[in-house]
Amino acid sequence: MREVFGSETGHTSTRTTGRVEVVGRVSGRRSWSDEEKLEILAEAFRPGVRVRDVLERRDLSSGLVYTWRKQAQLGKLGGIAPALPTFTEVRVAEVAAPALPPATPTPGLIRIELPGGVRVSVDGSVDAGALARVLAVLR
C-alpha cells in the first residue's frame, strides 16, 4: 500500500508499507538501428512464430513493429529495396472435355446434363436439398 503525505502543502513524500512496487517498463524512447529493426522483423515474421510472443519478449508495442514492417516494404530501412510486384507468364490451353463413359447402367446413379454442357452425376444417397441448391447455382 502506498501512502502520500503532505499533498495539501505541495510537498509530497511517500512511504511504502507492506508491499514492494515493481516498475515493468522504463518510460522514454529507445533508438533502434536499421539492423536491429530488420533483425526483429525477421524474428517476428518467421513462419510458425507468433508476433505477439516476440513483442512480449522484446518489450515492444505492436504498432512500432508494424510501422517498421511498412518502412521495410517501402524501402525506407537501410539495405532493403522496396517490394515490387512480380509477374508470371500464364498460358491458357484448350482442354477437351472428358467424354462420358459408355452408358453402363449403374444402380442409383443419376446423370444430369444442363444447358451449356455442365454435367452433374450423383448417386441415390445424395441429399435432395443440397442437390437442389447446387442445381440452382448452376442454372
Secondary structure, DSSP 8 states (H G I E B T S, - for coil): -EEEE-GGGT--EEEE-S------S--S-----HHHHHHHHHHHTSTT--HHHHHHHHT--HHHHHHHHHHHHTT-STT---------------------------TT-EEEE-TTS-EEEE-TT--HHHHHHHHHHH-
